[in-house]
Amino acid sequence: MNNRLVTFLPAGVQVEVEPGTDLLTAAGKANIEIKAPCGGDGTCGKCAVRIKSGNVKARRDSHLATRIAEKGLNLACQTLVQDEDLVVEIPNTSSMSKHQVLGENASVGAGVSDALSNYLLHVWQLKELLLEKQESPLNGYPLNPLCRRVRLTLPVANLQDNRDDLNRLTMALKKEINCKDIHVPLSIIQKLGEILRVDQFKVTVLLSEVGGKVEIIAVEPGHGHQPLYGIAVDIGTTTVVAYLLDLEKGRVIDTAGTHNRQARFGDDVISRIVYAVEEPDGLNTVHQSIIGTINTLIMDLLVKQRHIRETDIHVMMTAGNTTMAHLFLGINPKFIRLEPYIPTANFYPVVKAQELGLKINPDALVFSYASVASYVGGDIVSGTLFTAMGNEDAPISLLIDIGTNGEMVLGAGDWLVTCSCSAGPAFEGSGILFGMRAMHGAIERMQIDPQTYEVAYTTINNGKAVGICGSGLIDCLAKLKSTGVIDRAGKFQTSLPTERMRIGETGPEFVLVWREDTDINRDIVICEADVKNLLRAKGAVFAGIRTLLNVVGFELESIENIYVAGGFGNYLNIPDAIAIGLLPDIPVEKYKYVGNTSAKGACMALLSQEAWQEANNLAGKMTYIELSVGNLFMDEFVSSLFIPHTDLTLFPNVSI
Amino acid sequence: MNNRLVTFLPAGVQVEVEPGTDLLTAAGKANIEIKAPCGGDGTCGKCAVRIKSGNVKARRDSHLATRIAEKGLNLACQTLVQDEDLVVEIPNTSSMSKHQVLGENASVGAGVSDALSNYLLHVWQLKELLLEKQESPLNGYPLNPLCRRVRLTLPVANLQDNRDDLNRLTMALKKEINCKDIHVPLSIIQKLGEILRVDQFKVTVLLSEVGGKVEIIAVEPGHGHQPLYGIAVDIGTTTVVAYLLDLEKGRVIDTAGTHNRQARFGDDVISRIVYAVEEPDGLNTVHQSIIGTINTLIMDLLVKQRHIRETDIHVMMTAGNTTMAHLFLGINPKFIRLEPYIPTANFYPVVKAQELGLKINPDALVFSYASVASYVGGDIVSGTLFTAMGNEDAPISLLIDIGTNGEMVLGAGDWLVTCSCSAGPAFEGSGILFGMRAMHGAIERMQIDPQTYEVAYTTINNGKAVGICGSGLIDCLAKLKSTGVIDRAGKFQTSLPTERMRIGETGPEFVLVWREDTDINRDIVICEADVKNLLRAKGAVFAGIRTLLNVVGFELESIENIYVAGGFGNYLNIPDAIAIGLLPDIPVEKYKYVGNTSAKGACMALLSQEAWQEANNLAGKMTYIELSVGNLFMDEFVSSLFIPHTDLTLFPNVSI
């Protein structure tokens, strides 16, 4: 059969696909990203599009599809191209937008009405921190980058000294840097003869020296002085951020961020694994998707810095969770998801850029942060390095990163225990009626008047409200409880004297924003099921903390520092988070926002061999606690499903 | 412009080329090999073809082209495709033939009328030696192959023992084989999870353990018992021979030989280097040419052994001269040819099959024999290993390999000196009016009646004479001298009472075979210029031997063994070679034919880590004597341009 042409509006991008292809896949082929948190299962309803012309067919009937159809829309994932060309409009609410990076002069958030705005705000702040405030990305480690330059003047060959070129080079190098084991890749040997003779046996060798082994990355003629570049990449499940570093000056030159193109295979790591394992060529597709994402970022950075060639970037460091690391390297992630949850690898081989198709020097070395277990990845190890929790004199500290999973590390110097609790993606807006990620129009702060039950709120970018994001949900839960809208178990007090309290389709609900004040032409409400989901999420996190403490025999009060990491962190209202029992009731001054520690740790490791070595030490020394073994976690979890907790003595400063 | 179709007869192979392409290049594209010792310069006249239909154009006029044209032929290298399709016939005399390998039941030489017959005879004898006579290819070294198999039963993963798969594997391996440094390639890690679980964590690991480092080549499910295969390849400038080995049984399973497809870029290494350096994409073309040659041999071996898959071959060892090693690995050979004659590398990296496009297990390791200098390569090191000259108790021995260059090694245990003398390709038939390689119809033995000057001779395969090959030329020179046809300086005695002595186009000449007894319809003669060329060739070899002895302060009589290597060796008449002053005048029983020591040494190194280690030791310990430095060699050379020598005391047993 002949292919059909699908035109996506408003971008006007066209793609040819076979009849029978669904529109989500077609959009993916066109590099247009449509929201699909469920991974194309037809269950989340976020991928609604409008067919402007041409006939289509539904994959199957469903209540959701019918509801969507009433609005004149179709679920992209369930709508199949037939025998006609199509014109398809993607509403703003379904679009993840093209990648968009804040330029030097862009005003933060102005007009950035997309999923990235908040995250990019965050990147921007980090950038400001690193660039304008001149904070060193080394964070105390010595500058000793993973790729360095050695300038050599070799003895000129003649009939008396007729050693071969390779020997001439390695002998001189051994003398210069005092090493034994030097590996020169074939691709460099192939052209070594010419290179040595361009500038009369004066050459610059770029090399990486890790664990006593020297790997040659490039040999260049003469004694050049151009900067030496590396790239650090934080591979998040949602967002990927790259940092261009000057390795010799030890500073960040620029950053670029975009969303992970894998998003079209689902929002969470499980959906990605399922796609990789179950679809034909799925692993390669998901793998190429993240490689493509990173290559786009590299091009972004280079386009901004026009004098840098791709091949001038000689080393890359990545940090991401265990699934991201597997997919980045093309390692089958199948067993991460199946009990007993075994990753194929926790320590990853150093590979060459060309093995992965990364668009930098093909011989560049690509390092990946080691993981600890299937659900405690290199991003957490990177964060642990950044916080210095593993340093000899470190007090007892807790690092906590709340996303789809709540990962945490508890420790002090010698010992570090870690776990991951399946908090669920409630704080990311998933499973919440009007939940959403932190983007334009999301409610992020909220007050409820204890007398009138009127709601005051602020939204991201001050846009008209379209939903409520994580920090807003925590505020909301705290305020619902403190004003008595819900009780300690999350049950709604339906008798409240306000029309905001009503019985909706799913039971009791509380109206947060009236229809006329929204941008979605519907009342924004929170319902009892939402509250239950939030309680489970916050309960899992707190139970995780309690379990770790229990394993090592400490109490909440022993914790000297709590590091709150991740994009979510900076927007979290700590007192509210304590009030609902998400975070421990210890003095607020012991809490520290540490931001995107995964990215910061990646930069550190790239700039300092000592940091990289310590990162590997940390990964090796962290003890992983599998919460599904034994009853400890489950008991703690059940006790944590109240606000703030069943055991009120754990929250002495929270008023009930 | 549109491409034109060229049909080559008798094979009927067709190829499309652009107008302006020469027929030698067109034939190359069609994988048809035409002789071109001059590398397509239009100077050797060996590539004559017959245009059956279509119009062509000569690149330029030349006397040679005119002479060829008189016979109704065109030089393929000088004949350009025009605007018509062509039919081109390749005469037998210009064809190198398709590769042709003696099968198990083929009778040697029967009907094998091509350049390979003699060489293949040689391969056949080696094969007989190895297969039928059960001679061990190990030659005294222990069986300890470069790829071996370790069977592991790993602890099954569960919630209590949730180490990652890679760690589980490497820990078990370290315990089993007591090693520290294990490298697992990414391609294996990518699918490791599935592999471990096919047979409940029972796996077979194929690995190479060299110099304390372990490289994993494959991980296979279960504890299989299929044979473990490797391939040893002798990369000759003219001929390439591959040996399929059972690594665990330590035996050769089969061999296959073919000519080196690079021949179309010229007969000798210099032509190949010139092509690689000066033609657009030349290096890659010449590189791919040898890779293609080897892949053809691999397929040959595998087709014969139908149950073996390409991917079942896990390791390869190659030995060849320095230029061949460079071209095999795609290393620019430019500086081998230019003073001070520096190879890019003497010790080559171990690479993966996939880096070179070799059609075996992509992760298979490919080892290359180390060279000593630009003109003393891995083939000589391999031969030195085979002769055991470097062993502690070895007597003073000389290894000599006469081809285009005469390479030789002199030594005893601790010390080894080596050199290469530009003997020129006279013994390969080049530069000799009726010279030819050892192929069908070549005169290989000769007697001249001292009274009548009648000539008795034998030819290869007893075919009608077409020319004279190396062993025939040595016989010829010795007999010309002993019968007084020439004097000690190589000057013809034109007054001899025989019509065989006459003045030809180039001066005095002696008829070896009358026209009616030949297969070429011309008298086969030897002329004074031929004799001069032969004297220079033999003189260079002998001068090389004397120079080496001089360097270490020994006399000819000190030599206890002379190993004569190479395809040439077995057919050499030693007394005649001594009589003309090519080889030293020491007792004939001290001479030993050792055959293709390059191939034999390659098999040894593949089957024994100890042999491989010793090969590398040898390459490191051999002292290369550059003959162009100082006057020593030149003085010796000038003294050697007589029969047998200026200094007759060096040849006490040769009657003048």
Chai-1 contact restraints between the chains, C-beta under 6 A:
chainA,res_idxA,chainB,res_idxB,connection_type,confidence,min_distance_angstrom,max_distance_angstrom,comment,restraint_id
A,A157,B,P340,contact,1.0,0.0,6.0,A-B,restraint_1
A,A157,B,I342,contact,1.0,0.0,6.0,A-B,restraint_2
A,N158,B,P340,contact,1.0,0.0,6.0,A-B,restraint_3
A,L159,B,P340,contact,1.0,0.0,6.0,A-B,restraint_4
A,L159,B,E626,contact,1.0,0.0,6.0,A-B,restraint_5
A,L159,B,V629,contact,1.0,0.0,6.0,A-B,restraint_6
A,N162,B,P340,contact,1.0,0.0,6.0,A-B,restraint_7
A,N162,B,I342,contact,1.0,0.0,6.0,A-B,restraint_8
A,D164,B,P343,contact,1.0,0.0,6.0,A-B,restraint_9
A,D164,B,A345,contact,1.0,0.0,6.0,A-B,restraint_10
A,D164,B,N346,contact,1.0,0.0,6.0,A-B,restraint_11
A,D165,B,T344,contact,1.0,0.0,6.0,A-B,restraint_12
A,L166,B,A345,contact,1.0,0.0,6.0,A-B,restraint_13
A,L186,B,P349,contact,1.0,0.0,6.0,A-B,restraint_14
A,L186,B,V351,contact,1.0,0.0,6.0,A-B,restraint_15
A,I189,B,I331,contact,1.0,0.0,6.0,A-B,restraint_16
A,I189,B,A345,contact,1.0,0.0,6.0,A-B,restraint_17
A,Q190,B,G330,contact,1.0,0.0,6.0,A-B,restraint_18
A,Q190,B,I331,contact,1.0,0.0,6.0,A-B,restraint_19
A,K191,B,N332,contact,1.0,0.0,6.0,A-B,restraint_20
A,L192,B,T344,contact,1.0,0.0,6.0,A-B,restraint_21
A,G193,B,N332,contact,1.0,0.0,6.0,A-B,restraint_22
A,G193,B,K334,contact,1.0,0.0,6.0,A-B,restraint_23
A,G193,B,F335,contact,1.0,0.0,6.0,A-B,restraint_24
A,G193,B,T344,contact,1.0,0.0,6.0,A-B,restraint_25
A,G330,B,Q190,contact,1.0,0.0,6.0,A-B,restraint_26
A,I331,B,I189,contact,1.0,0.0,6.0,A-B,restraint_27
A,I331,B,Q190,contact,1.0,0.0,6.0,A-B,restraint_28
A,N332,B,K191,contact,1.0,0.0,6.0,A-B,restraint_29
A,N332,B,G193,contact,1.0,0.0,6.0,A-B,restraint_30
A,K334,B,G193,contact,1.0,0.0,6.0,A-B,restraint_31
A,F335,B,G193,contact,1.0,0.0,6.0,A-B,restraint_32
A,P340,B,A157,contact,1.0,0.0,6.0,A-B,restraint_33
A,P340,B,N158,contact,1.0,0.0,6.0,A-B,restraint_34
A,P340,B,L159,contact,1.0,0.0,6.0,A-B,restraint_35
A,P340,B,N162,contact,1.0,0.0,6.0,A-B,restraint_36
A,I342,B,A157,contact,1.0,0.0,6.0,A-B,restraint_37
A,I342,B,N162,contact,1.0,0.0,6.0,A-B,restraint_38
A,P343,B,D164,contact,1.0,0.0,6.0,A-B,restraint_39
A,T344,B,D165,contact,1.0,0.0,6.0,A-B,restraint_40
A,T344,B,L192,contact,1.0,0.0,6.0,A-B,restraint_41
A,T344,B,G193,contact,1.0,0.0,6.0,A-B,restraint_42
A,A345,B,D164,contact,1.0,0.0,6.0,A-B,restraint_43
A,A345,B,L166,contact,1.0,0.0,6.0,A-B,restraint_44
A,A345,B,I189,contact,1.0,0.0,6.0,A-B,restraint_45
A,N346,B,D164,contact,1.0,0.0,6.0,A-B,restraint_46
A,P349,B,L186,contact,1.0,0.0,6.0,A-B,restraint_47
A,V351,B,L186,contact,1.0,0.0,6.0,A-B,restraint_48
A,E626,B,L159,contact,1.0,0.0,6.0,A-B,restraint_49
A,V629,B,L159,contact,1.0,0.0,6.0,A-B,restraint_50
